[in-house]
Each structure stands twice: as C-alpha cells, then as structure tokens.
Amino acid sequence: MADNLSPFQGTPGHYQRVIAEMGGRAKTEQFARLFMAPGVGHCRGGSGAAPADPPATLVKWVEQGKAPTTLLAQNGPMTRPLCLRPAVARYDGRGSTNDAANFRCTGHR
C-alpha cells in the first residue's frame, strides 16, 4: 500500500469490479483473492511486512485446493498476518507487536 509506481487505491476498486462481473464474492474467491500489504512498496521494500512466500501459497491453492484466508508477511523480525479483504489485522493487546500470532483478522466477510 506504499507503492510509488502504482497507486494502491485503484486495486480495491478493480477487485470490486471483478466481483461484480463474476457474479459475487464467493464465485470470485474461487480464483482471485485480495490481500493488502500496508507499508509495502512496489513488490517489496518499505516499512511494512511483505508476503513471506507467495509462490508456496499459490501452489497450495492451485495444486492442493487450499485457498488462503491469510498470508504470513515479514519484514526483518516483524511478522504480520495479511487478511483477506475486507478484513484487516488488529493487534489483540497482548505480546509483541512484532509477532503475527498477536494479531487477528477482523472486519466484514
């Protein structure tokens, strides 16, 4: 969401148009899901946590049918869950703020 090449605000709008065109969220999520990465630059970089292993996640989805609802993201010692949009990660108030285990995905689904 800190991409200096492509404004991130267009991505949720595009995804909403895909949902509308494909007949709803449930149908769309069979083949496309949106995870936003706060503070991450174009592909990587920035102060935020980027997805740790996107190819492995994609392989699990395509080859094993295990669609992700969260992605583990990392930036140095900091880890975060990236939540399936529109959910967002919220700190649960206990433990290190650098540990993804201390965050929960909350929001409308």
C-alpha positions in Angstrom: 0.0 0.0 0.0 3.1 2.2 -0.2 3.7 1.6 -3.9 5.2 4.6 -5.5 4.6 3.3 -9.0 1.0 2.2 -9.0 -1.5 3.9 -6.6 -2.9 1.2 -4.4 -6.4 2.9 -4.2 -7.2 1.5 -7.7 -6.7 -2.1 -6.6 -9.7 -2.5 -4.3 -11.9 -0.7 -6.9 -10.7 -3.1 -9.6 -11.3 -6.1 -7.4 -14.9 -4.9 -6.7 -15.5 -4.6 -10.4 -14.2 -8.2 -10.8 -16.6 -9.4 -8.1 -19.5 -7.6 -9.8 -18.6 -9.0 -13.2 -18.1 -12.6 -12.0 -21.3 -12.8 -10.0 -20.3 -12.1 -6.4 -17.5 -12.5 -3.9 -18.0 -16.3 -3.4 -17.5 -17.0 -7.1 -14.6 -14.6 -7.4 -12.8 -16.0 -4.4 -12.7 -19.4 -6.1 -9.9 -17.9 -8.4 -8.9 -14.5 -7.1 -8.4 -13.0 -3.6 -7.2 -9.6 -2.5 -4.7 -9.2 0.4 -3.4 -5.6 1.1 0.1 -5.1 2.5 0.3 -1.8 4.5 3.6 0.0 4.2 5.0 -2.2 1.4 6.4 -0.7 -1.8 6.2 -2.0 -5.3 6.7 -5.7 -4.9 8.8 -5.3 -1.8 10.5 -2.7 0.4 9.1 -0.1 2.7 8.3 -0.2 6.4 5.5 -2.8 6.2 5.6 -6.6 6.1 5.5 -8.3 2.7 4.2 -11.8 2.0 6.8 -14.3 3.1 6.4 -17.0 0.4 3.7 -16.1 -2.2 4.7 -18.9 -4.6 4.2 -21.6 -2.0 0.8 -20.2 -1.1 -0.2 -20.2 -4.7 1.0 -23.7 -5.3 -1.1 -24.9 -2.2 -4.1 -23.2 -3.6 -3.8 -24.4 -7.2 -2.4 -27.9 -6.7 -3.9 -28.8 -3.3 -7.1 -26.8 -3.3 -6.1 -24.9 0.0 -7.2 -21.3 -0.7 -5.6 -18.8 1.7 -7.6 -16.7 4.1 -4.4 -15.0 5.5 -0.9 -14.6 4.3 2.1 -14.5 6.6 4.1 -11.4 6.0 7.5 -10.4 7.2 9.9 -7.5 7.4 13.1 -8.4 9.3 11.9 -9.6 12.8 8.4 -8.2 12.3 5.7 -10.6 11.1 2.0 -9.8 10.4 -1.0 -11.6 9.0 -2.3 -10.1 5.8 -6.0 -10.7 5.8 -8.4 -11.5 3.0 -10.0 -8.2 2.1 -12.1 -6.6 3.6 -10.8 -8.0 6.9 -7.8 -6.2 8.5 -5.2 -7.3 11.1 -5.7 -5.9 14.5 -3.3 -6.2 17.5 -5.0 -8.2 20.3 -3.3 -6.2 23.0 -1.0 -9.0 24.3 2.5 -9.9 23.4 5.0 -8.4 21.0 3.7 -6.2 18.2 6.4 -7.8 16.0 4.7 -11.2 16.2 1.8 -12.2 13.8 0.4 -14.5 16.4 -0.7 -11.5 18.4 -2.9 -10.1 15.6 -6.4 -11.2 14.5 -8.2 -10.6 11.2 -11.3 -8.7 11.8 -13.9 -7.0 9.7 -16.8 -7.8 7.4 -16.8 -11.0 5.4 
